[in-house]
């Protein structure tokens, strides 16, 4: 068993992406003292191995000295627990010094690009692409693994082919998510991707992936298929993550997930108080997450996909309604579309339509279209 602690050194970010929720660059930054308290808190919290992911805001704003002290402190301080690290950053503040520190711990990097330069900068701001690529080149030089995540918005989903080809041509793994209604600004729905459109996008990307399996990996599609095949969600969106994923804000506040950091109503405790699971479970935020789980058990009990969907992300479901449980993840529509599609294709390939043996007798000049089973065999 393992659990995941997301460390948020700051909610600040030098970027100003149109659909993002983050705050200004001058936001407070986590102190090394707080990292020391994280270590002390975790010593007796759980015996399982732990993954620390630095997130934000922009975690590189904490600077090289912060990571030079924090990484060995975390790695050594929670022994005998096994420790792994990761970071999500826009890479703007990446330097040779920081890259060298990360290379010592072989830290994988997640970053963000929404596609080709013009499209990316339209959504994320002028100059974003070049700043990120500059940091990417520094990370590459030091042997660090970098993967990008793309946000599909109501605007960029119209350019789905260009975005897919951009990743294909660069030889990069494609990971993506849909833009949500913003919790800031006067037009919260402006960039948000309609759930039905997102469902169509997922099916489109499934087809494109199957056509190019030997040239690209589409991580989301792998996870969705894995969920259907295994009967269990493969990523945090589709599992009961409460208790196995926690986030620590700049001041040591403990939250259910990094997306709640900075929202006082979702604080469950503070590392300075070293709470155990039982104490966290007494918080209103913890109880709300479990109330959501019970809501899903009741509301989705007749859904064929409940075991590997679990109502989607609680943040997506709860936050837009001011913390009230009024429904499941608004992307339920899109999840059903892609899960239905995957399930139908599996059933057709295994039990309906032409049998698998017939494929051997088809005209070799007209190969059959790759199917879901091909994807399954590729991943095993």
DRENPA-260386 format. One record per atom (N, C-alpha, C, CB): residue in one letter; x, y, z. Coordinates in steps of 0.1 Angstrom, whole numbers, plus 2048, in hexadecimal, padded with zeros to 3 digits. Glycine has a CB too. Layout:
# residues N
AXYZ...
END
This chain:
# residues 380
X8087F4800X800800800X80980D800X7F680080CX8038177FBX80A8247FBX80082F7FCX8138267EEX80583B800X7FC8467FFX8038527F9X7F784A80EX7FC85D7F7X8018687EFX7FF8757F7X7FA8697E1X80A87C7F9X8098897FFX80E8947F5X81288980CX80589D7F2X8088A87E9X80C8B47F1X7FB8AB7E0X8188B97EEX81D8C47F5X81C8D07EDX82C8C27F9X8158DB7F2X8138E77EAX81B8F27F0X8038EB7EBX8278F47EBX8308FE7F0X82B90C7EFX83E8FE7E9X82290F7E5X81C91C7E4X81091B7DAX8269277DEX8069237DDX7FB9247D3X7FE92E7C8X7EE9287DBX8099357C9X80C93F7BFX8119397B3X8179497C5X8109417A8X81593C79BX818948792X80B933794X82394878BX827953782X81E953775X83595277EX818948772X80F947767X80194E76AX80D939762X7FA95075FX7EC955761X7E394F757X7EC96575FX7E2941758X7DA93A74EX7CB93E750X7DB92B750X7C493F745X7B7945745X7AD93D74DX7B2945737X7AE93074EX7A5927755X7A9922762X7A191C74CX7B5927767X7BB922773X7B6929780X7CA923773X7B792278BX7B2927798X7BD92D7A0X7AB91C79FX7CA92C79CX7D592F7A5X7D693E7A8X7E292A79FX7DE9427B2X7DF9507B6X7EC9567B1X7DF9507C5X7EF9627B6X7FA9697B0X8089647B6X7F99787B4X8129687AFX8209627B2X8249667C0X82A9687A7X81E9717C6X8239757D3X81D96E7DEX8209847D4X8169637DCX81095B7E7X81A9567F0X8079507E1X8179537FDX82194D806X826940802X81A94B814X83393E806X83A931802X83D92980FX8479357FBX83B91C80DX83D913819X84B91481EX83A904814X84C91382BX859914832X85F906833X85891B83FX86C905835X8728F8838X86D8F3845X8828F9838X86A8FB84EX8648F785BX8588EF859X861903864X8508F384FX8438EB84DX8478DD847X83A8F3843X8518DD83FX8568CF83AX85A8C7845X8618D1830X8618CC84FX8658C585BX8598BF862X86D8CE865X84E8C7863X8428C386AX83B8B8862X8398CF86CX83C8B9854X8368AF84CX83D8A184FX8388B283DX84A8A1851X851895854X84D890862X860898854X84C89986CX848894879X83A88F879X84A8A0883X831895872X823891871X82288386BX81B89B868X82A880860X829874859X830868860X82E87684BX83986B869X84186086FX837855875X84A86587AX82C85A87BX823850882X81685087BX822854890X81485686FX807858869X80384B862X80886385EX80C84585AX809838853X817832851X80283A846X816824850X82381D84EX82681B83FX82280F855X81C81E836X81D81B828X827825822X81081D821X82C821816X83582980EX82D83680AX83A822801X834840807X82E84D804X8348547F7X82F857810X82B8597EFX8308627E4X82D8707E7X82985D7D7X8378797E6X8368877E8X83588E7DAX84188D7F1X82B8957D7X82A89C7CBX8298AB7CEX81E8987C2X8338B37C9X8338C17CBX82A8C77C0X8418C77CAX8208CF7C4X8168D47BBX8148E37BFX8088CC7BCX80A8E97B9X8088F77BCX7FA8FC7B7X8139007B6X7FA9097B3X8049137B1X81090D7A9X8099187BDX81B9157AAX8279117A4X83290D7AEX82C91D79BX8349007B0X83D8FC7BBX84C9007B9X83D8ED7BCX8509037ADX85E9087ABX8619167B1X86290779DX85691D7B4X85892A7BBX85E9297C9X84A9317BCX85E91D7CEX86491A7DBX87491B7DAX86190D7E1X8799197CFX88791B7CCX89090F7CFX88C9267D5X89D9107CAX8A69057CBX8A99017DAX8B39087C4X8AB90B7E2X8AF9097F0X8A49017F8X8B29167F8X8989037F4X88D8FC7FBX88E8ED7F7X87F9027F6X8908EA7EBX8908DC7E7X89D8D57EBX88F8DB7D7X8A88DD7ECX8B48D77F0X8B38D27FFX8C08E17EFX8AB8D9807X8A98D5815X89D8CB816X8A68E181DX8928CE80EX8868C6810X8878B880CX87B8CD809X88D8B5800X88D8A87FBX89589E804X8948A87EDX8A18A1808X8A7897812X8A089681FX8B689B814X89A8A1823X8938A1830X88789782FX88E8AF833X880898824X87488F822X87888081FX86C894816X88387F817X887871813X88D86A81FX892872809X894870828X89A86A833X89186A840X8A8870837X889874841X88287684DX87786D850X87D88484DX871867845X86685E847X86984F846X85B86183DX87684C846X87B83E845X875837851X88A83D845X87282A850X875821845X86B821839X87681384AX86282B839X85882C82EX86082E821X84E838830X85C827816X86282A809X85C837804X85F81E7FFX86483F7FEX86084D7F9X86384E7EAX868857801X8598557E4X85B8597D6X8578677D5X85284F7CCX85C86E7CAX85987C7C8X85487E7BAX8658857CBX84C8897B8X84888E7ABX84589D7ADX83B8867A6X8448A47A2X8418B27A2X8398B6796X84E8BB7A3X82F8BF798X8288C578DX82B8D478CX8188C378FX8318D8781X8368E6780X8358EB771X8448E6784X8338F8770X8338FD762X8418FF75CX82C90A761X84C8FC765X85A8FC761X86090975FX85B8F4754X858914760X85E92175EX86A925767X85392C760X86A920773X87492377CX87F91877DX86E92578AX87F90F774X889904774X89690A771X8858F976AX8A0906779X8AE90A777X8B78FD777X8B3914782X8C38FF773X8CD8F4774X8CE8EF782X8DB8F876EX8CE8F878BX8D08F5799X8C58ED79EX8D19027A2X8B88F079BX8AD8E97A0X8AC8DB799X8A08F079DX8B08DB78CX8B08CE784X8BA8C578AX8B38D1776X8C58C978EX8CF8C1795X8CA8BA7A2X8DC8C8797X8C38C37A9X8BD8BE7B6X8B38B37B3X8B78C97BEX8AA8B67AAX8A08AC7A6X8A689F7A0X8968B279CX8B18A0799X8B7895793X8BC88B79DX8C2899789X8C18907A9X8C68887B3X8BB87E7B8X8CB8917BFX8AE8837B7X8A387A7BCX89B8757B1X89A8837C6X8A08777A5X899871799X88A875799X89B862798X88788279AX87988779CX87388978EX8798947A4X86888178BX86188477FX859891780X85787877CX858897774X8528A5774X8468A476BX85C8AF76EX83B8A9770X82F8AC768X82E8BB765X8228A7770X82B8BE759X82A8CC755X81D8CE74DX8368D174EX81B8D9747X80F8DC740X8118E3733X8058E5749X80C8DE728X80B8E571BX7FE8E1715X8178E0712X7F78EB70FX7EA8E870AX7EA8E66FBX7E18F470DX7F68E36F5X7F78E06E7X8028E96E1X7EA8E26E0X8018EB6D4X80B8F46CDX80B9026D3X8078F56BEX8169096D0X8199166D7X80E9206D6X82591C6D0X8089226CAX7FD92C6C8X7F19286D1X7FA92D6BAX7ED91C6D0X7E19186D8X7E49186E7X7DD9096D4X7F09136EBX7F39136F9X7F39216FEX80190D6FBX7FA92B6F7X7FB9386FCX7EE9406FCX8069406F5X7E593C6F3X7D89426F3X7D193F700X7D093D6E7X7D2933705X7CB92F711X7D393271EX7C9920711X7E093171DX7E8932729X7F093F72AX7F292772AX7F0947720X7F7954721X803955718X7FB95772FX805961712X811963709X81E960710X810972704X826958709X83395470EX834948716X839960715X828942719X828936722X83092B71CX819932724X82D92870FX83391D708X84291D709X82E91C6F9X848928705X856929705X85D928712X85B9376FEX85692E71DX85B92D72AX85B91F72FX853936734X85191772CX850909730X85A901728X84290472EX85C90371CX8658FC714X8738FE718X8638FF705X87690B71CX88490E721X88790572EX88591D724X87D904737X87F8FC743X87F8ED73FX8738FE74CX8788E9735X8788DB731X8868D772CX86D8D9725X88C8E0724X8998DD71FX8A38DC72AX89E8E8715X8A28E4734X8AB8E3740X8A98D5747X8A98EF74AX89D8D2749X8998C5750X89F8B9747X88A8C4752X89D8BA73AX8A28AF732X8B18AE732X89D8B2723X8B78B9733X8C68B9733X8CB8B2740X8CB8C8734X8C48B274AX8C88AB756X8C189D758X8C48B4762X8BC89874DX8B788B74DX8A9889754X8C0882753X8A2894756X89589375DX88A88F754X8928A0764X881887758X875883750X86A88E751X870875754X865893746X85B89D746X84F89873EX8608AA741X843899743X83789673CX82E8A273DX830889741X8268A4732X81D8B0732X80F8AC733X8208B8725X8078B4739X7F98B273AX7F28BE732X7F48B1749X7E88BB72BX7E18C5723X7D38C7728X7E08C0714X7CF8D3729X7C18D772DX7B98DA721X7C18E3737X7AF8D271FX7A68D4714X79B8DE719X7A08C770EX7998E9712X78F8F2715X7848F370BX795901717X77A8FB70DX76F8FC703X7759026F6X764906708X7809086F6X78790D6EAX7909036E4X78F91A6EEX7988FD6ECX7A38F46E6X79E8E76E2X7AE8F26F0X7928E26E7X78D8D56E2X78A8D56D3X7818D16EAX7888E16CEX7868E26BFX7928DF6B7X7808F06BCX79E8E06BEX7AB8DD6B8X7B18D06BDX7B48E96BBX7A88C66BFX7AC8BA6C5X7B68B36BCX7A08B16C7X7B48B36AFX7BE8AD6A6X7CB8B36A6X7B88AD697X7CC8C06A6X7D98C76A7X7E08C46B4X7D78D66A6X7D98C36BFX7DF8C06CCX7E48B26CCX7D58C26D7X7DC8A86C7X7E089A6C7X7ED8996BEX7D58916C1X7ED89F6B3X7F889E6AAX8058A56AFX7F58A569CX8038B06B7X80E8B66BEX8158AD6C7X8098C36C6X80D8A56CFX81389B6D8X8198906D0X8098966E2X81388C6C6X8188816BEX8258846B7X80D87D6B3X8268906B2X8328946ABX83E8966B4X82F8A16A3X83B89A6C1X84589C6CAX84A8906D2X8418A76D4X8428856CFX8458786D6X8428796E5X8538756D4X8388816E9X8358826F7X82987A6FBX8338916FBX828876707X81C87070DX81187B70EX81F86971AX80587770AX7FA88170BX7F287E718X7F18806FFX7F1888721X7E988772CX7E089472CX7F188673AX7D4894730X7CC8A072FX7C18A0739X7C58A0721X7BA8AB73BX7AE8AC743X7A68B873DX7B28AF752X7998B8741X7908C273CX7908CE745X7828BD73BX78F8DA73FX78E8E6747X7818E674EX78F8F373EX7818EA75BX7768EB764X7718F9765X7788E5772X7658FC769X76090976BX76A910776X75290A770X76E91B773X77892277CX771927789X77E92E775X778926794X77392B7A1X77793A7A3X7789237ACX77D940799X78094E799X77B95478CX78F95179CX77A96178CX77796877FX76896977DX77C960773X764971774X756974772X74F96B768X75498276DX757963761X75195A757X75694B759X75495E748X750945764X756938768X75592D75DX74F933774X74B92F754X74992474AX75092773DX73A923748X75793273CX75C93672FX76592B729X764943731X76E926731X77891C72CX77490E72FX78691F732X76A90C737X7678FE73BX7628F6730X75B8FF746X7678E9730X7638E0725X7568D9728X76E8D6722X74C8DA720X73F8D4722X7418C5723X7368D7716X73B8BE72DX73D8B072FX73A8A7723X7348AB73AX7308AA71BX72D8A270FX7388A4705X71F8A6709X73D8B0704X7488B26FAX7558AB6FFX74B8C16F9X7568AB70CX7628A3711X76089470FX7638A6721X75488F710X75288170DX75587E6FEX74487D70FX7518876F5X7548856E7X7648866E5X74D8906DEX76A88F6ECX7798906EBX7808836F0X77E89C6F3X77B87D6FBX781871700X7808666F5X77A86D70DX7748656EFX77285A6E5X77B85D6D9X7638596E0X77C86A6D5X78586D6CAX7948696CDX78487D6C7X79886C6D9X7A68696DDX7A885A6DEX7A98706EAX79E8536E2X79F8446E2X7A283F6D4X79283E6E8X79A8446CAX79C8406BCX7AA8446B7X7918466B3X7AE8506BAX7BB8556B6X7C684D6BCX7BD8646B9X7C48496C9X7CE8416CFX7CF8336C9X7CB83F6DEX7C482D6C6X7C48206C0X7CA8206B2X7B681A6C0X7C982B6ABX7CF82C69EX7DE82E69FX7C9838696X7E38336AAX7F18366ACX7F88306B8X7F38456ACX7F48246BBX7F981D6C7X80881C6C8X7F28106C9X80E81A6BCX81C8186BBX8248256BCX81F8106AFX81D8306BCX82483D6BCX8218466C8X8208446AFX8178436D0X81384C6DAX80D8446E6X80A8576D5X80E84A6F2X8068456FDX7FD850702X810841709X7F084D703X7E6856708X7E2851716X7D98576FFX7E8857720X7E785272EX7D9851733X7EF85B737X7D185B730X7C385B735X7BB84F72FX7BC867731X7BD84C723X7B684071CX7BB833723X7B884070DX7C8832725X7CD82672CX7C682573AX7DC82772EX7C5830741X7BF82F74EX7B082B74EX7C183C756X7A9831744X79B82E743X79981F73FX795837738X7A181A736X7A080C732X7A480373EX7A9809726X7AE807745X7B37FF750X7A77FE75BX7BF805756X7A080975DX795809766X78A7FF762X78F817767X7877FF755X77C7F6750X7817E7752X7797F9742X78E7E574EX7937D774EX7947D275CX7A07D7747X7997DA765X79C7D6773X7907D777CX7A77DD778X7867DF778X77B7E1781X77E7EB78DX7767D5787X7897F378BX78D7FC796X79380878FX7977F57A0X790814794X79582078FX7A482078FX79082C796X7AA826785X7B9825783X7C0833787X7BD822775X7B883D789X7BE84A78DX7B4850798X7BF854781X7B985B79EX7B28617A9X7A48657A6X7BA86C7AFX7A186979AX79486E796X78A863798X794872787X78E856797X78484B797X7868427A3X78584478AX78C8467AEX78D83D7B9X7898447C6X79C8387BAX78783D7D0X7848437DEX7928467E3X77C8397E7X7968537E0X7A48567E4X7A585C7F2X7A98617DAX79A85E7F9X79B864806X7A385C810X78D86680BX7AD863816X7B685D81FX7C3858819X7AF851826X7C285480CX7CE850805X7D585B7FDX7CA8457FBX7CE8667FCX7D38737F6X7D187E7FFX7CE8757E7X7DB885803X7DA89180BX7E289C806X7DD88E81AX7DF8A8809X7E78B4804X7EA8BD810X7DF8BC7F9X7F68C280FX7FB8CB81AX7FE8D9814X8088C6821X7F78E3818X7F88F1813X8048F8819X7EC8F9816X807904814X81390B818X81590D827X813919811X80990E82EX80A91183DX809904845X7FE91A841X8098F883EX8088EC845X7FA8E6846X80E8ED853X7F08ED841X7E28E8841X7E18DC839X7D98F383CX7D98D283EX7D78C5837X7C98C5831X7D88BA841X7C98C1824X7BD8C281CX7BB8B4815X7BE8CD811X7AE8B1810X7AC8A580AX7B38A37FCX79D8A3807X7B78AE7F6X7BD8AE7E9X7C38BC7E6X7B38AA7DEX7CD8BC7DDX7D38C97DAX7CA8D37D5X7DF8C77D0X7BF8CF7CFX7B68D87C8X7AE8E07D3X7AC8D17BFX7AD8DB7DFX7A68E27EAX7AF8EC7F1X7A08D87F3X7BC8EB7EFX7C68F37F7X7C29027F5X7D48F07F3X7C2909800X7BF917800X7B191A803X7C391D7F3X7A8910804X79A912807X79890D816X7919097FDX79791781FX79791482DX78C90A831X794921835X78190982BX77690082FX77A8F182CX76A903827X7858EF825X7898E1822X7968DD82AX78C8DF814X79A8E5834X7A68E183CX7A18D7846X7AB8EE844X7A98CC847X7A68C184FX7AF8C085CX7A88B3848X7BA8C885CX7C38C8867X7D08CF862X7C68BA86CX7DA8CF86BX7E78D5867X7F28CC86CX7E88E386EX7FD8CC864X8088C3867X80E8C6874X8128C385CX80E8D3878X8148D7884X80D8D1890X8138E7886X8018CC88FX7F98C6899X7FB8B6898X7EA8C9899X8018B188EX8038A388BX7F789A88DX80E89F895X7EC89D886X7E0895888X7E1887882X7D489D882X7DB87E888X7DA871882X7CD870879X7D986688DX7CB864873X7C086286AX7B3865872X7C0854864X7B286087EX7A6861886X7A3870888X7A885A894X7AD87888BX7AA88788DX7A688D880X7B788E892X7AD88A875X7A9890868X79A88C864X7B288B85DX797880868X78987B865X77E88286CX78886C868X78288A876X77889287EX77589F877X77C89488CX77D8A386DX77B8B0867X76F8B085EX7888B485FX76A8BC85BX75E8BD853X7618B9844X7598CB853X76E8BC840X7728B9832X7728AA830X77F8C082FX7788A3839X779894838X76B88E838X78188E844X762893841X75588E841X74D891834X74D89484DX75089C82EX74A8A0822X74E896816X74D8AE81EX75B893816X76088A80CX75987C80DX76F88980DX75787881AX75186B81CX74286B819X75486582AX73C87781CX72E878818X72C878809X72988681EX73687D802X73687C7F3X73786E7EFX7418857EDX73F8667F5X7418587F2X7348517F4X74C8517FBX72D8537FFX72084D802X7158517F8X71B851810X71685E7F4X70D8637E9X70F85B7DCX70F8727E7X71B8597D9X71E8527CCX7198437CEX72E8527C9X71B83D7D9X71682F7DBX70882E7D9X71A82B7E9X7008397DDX6F28387DBX6EE83D7CDX6EB8417E5X6F38487C9X6EF84F7BCX6F38477B0X6F585D7BBX6FF8407B1X7048397A5X70382A7A6X71383D7A3X6FC8257B0X6FC8177B2X6F780E7A6X6F38137BEX6EF81479DX6EA80D792X6F280F785X6DC81178FX6FD817787X70681A77BX71080E779X70E82777DX71180A76DX71A7FF769X72980276CX7187FB75BX72C80F76DX73A81376EX73E81777DX73C81E765X735815786X73881B794X74581679AX72C81779DX748809798X75480479EX76180B79AX7567F579BX76280F78DX76E815789X76C824785X77380E77CX76182A789X75F838787X75E840795X75383B77FX75583A79EX75383F7ABX74E84E7ABX76083F7B3X7478517A1X74185F7A0X74A86A79CX73B8627ADX756866798X760870794X76687879FX75987A78AX76B88379DX77388B7A6X76A8937B0X77C89579FX76C8917BDX7648987C7X7658A77C6X7678947D5X7718AC7C3X7738BA7C1X76A8C07B6X7828BD7BEX76A8B97ABX7628BD7A0X7538BE7A4X7638B4794X74F8B47ACX7418B37B0X73D8BD7BBX73E8A57B5X7468BF7C5X7428C77D1X7458D67D0X7498C17DCX7508D97CBX7558E77CCX74C8F17C4X7638E87C6X7478EE7B8X73E8F87B1X7318FB7B9X73B8F47A3X72D8F27C2X7208F47C9X7238F97D7X7198E67C9X72F8FE7D9X7319047E6X7338FA7F1X72790E7EAX7378EE7EEX7398E37F8X72D8DB7FBX73D8EA805X7228DD7F3X7178D47F5X7178C97EBX70A8DD7F4X7128BD7EFX7128B27E6X7058B27DFX7148A47EEX7058B67D3X6F88B77CBX6F98AE7BFX6F68C57C7X7048A77BCX70689F7B1X7148997B0X7038A67A4X7168917A7X72488B7A5X72C89579CX72387D79EX738891799X740898790X73989C783X74D89078CX7388A9780X7318AD774X7358A6767X7328BC772X7418A0767X74689975BX74188B75BX75589975AX737888763X73187A763X72C877755X72587A76DX72788174EX72287E740X72D879737X71C88B73AX739880738X74487C730X74A86F734X74F887730X74A86C741X75085F746X747854741X75085F755X73A856741X73184B73CX73384972EX72284F73FX735854726X737852718X74384A714X738860711X74E84D71BX75A845718X75A83771EX76784D71CX75583672AX754828730X74B81F728X75082973EX740825723X73681D71BX73D81970EX72A826717X745822708X74C8206FBX7568156FDX75382C6F6X75E815708X76880B70AX7617FD70CX77180F716X7577FD715X7507F1718X74A7EB70CX7457F3723X7437F3704X73D7EE6F7X7477E86EEX7357F96F0X7527EF6EDX75C7EA6E3X7627DD6E8X7687F46E1X7657DC6F5X76A7CF6FBX7607C46F8X76C7D070AX7537C66FBX7497BC6F9X7487B86EAX73B7C16FEX7487C26E1X7487BF6D3X7537B76CEX7477CC6CBX75F7BA6D3X76B7B36CFX76B7A56D4X7787BA6D3X7667A36E0X7677966E7X75B78D6E4X7687976F6X74F7936E2X74378B6E1X73B78D6D5X73B78D6EEX73D7996CEX73479C6C3X73C7A06B7X72B7A76C7X7357A16ACX73C7A569FX74579A69BX7437B26A1X74E79D692X75779368DX76078E698X760799682X762781699X76A77B6A3X77977F6A1X76976B6A3X78177D6ABX78F7816AAX7967786A0X79677F6B8X79176C69EX798763694X796768686X793755696X78A76F684X788773676X79277D671X77A779675X79878467BX7A278E678X7AE788670X7A7795684X7B177B672X7BC77566BX7B977365CX7BF768672X7AC773659X7A877064BX7A477C643X79D76664BX7A578864AX7A1794643X7AC798639X79E7A064DX7A87A062FX7B17A5625X7BD7AC62CX7AA7AE61BX7C97A862AX7D47AE631X7D77BC62CX7E17A662EX7D17C0620X7D27CE61CX7C97D7623X7D07CE60DX7BF7D162AX7B57D9631X7B57D4640X7A77D862BX7BF7D8648X7BF7D3655X7B47D865DX7CD7D665CX7AF7D0667X7A47D566FX7A87E0678X79E7C9677X79F7E867CX7A27F4685X7A67EF692X7967FD686X7B17F3698X7B57EF6A5X7AA7F16AFX7C27F66AAX7A97E76B9X79E7E86C2X7A37E96D1X7957DC6C1X79A7EA6DAX79D7EB6E8X7A67E06EDX7907EC6F0X7A37D46E7X7AB7C86ECX7BA7CA6E8X7A67BB6E6X7BC7D16DCX7CA7D46D8X7D17DD6E3X7CA7DB6CAX7C97E66E8X7CE7EF6F2X7D17E76FFX7C47FB6F5X7C87DE702X7CA7D670EX7D77CE70DX7BE7CD711X7D97C8701X7E57BF6FFX7F17C76FFX7E37B76F2X7F07D46FAX7FC7DC6FAX8017E0708X7F97E96F2X7F77E1711X7FB7E671EX7FE7DB728X7EF7EE724X7FC7CE724X7FF7C372DX80E7BF72BX7F67B872B
END
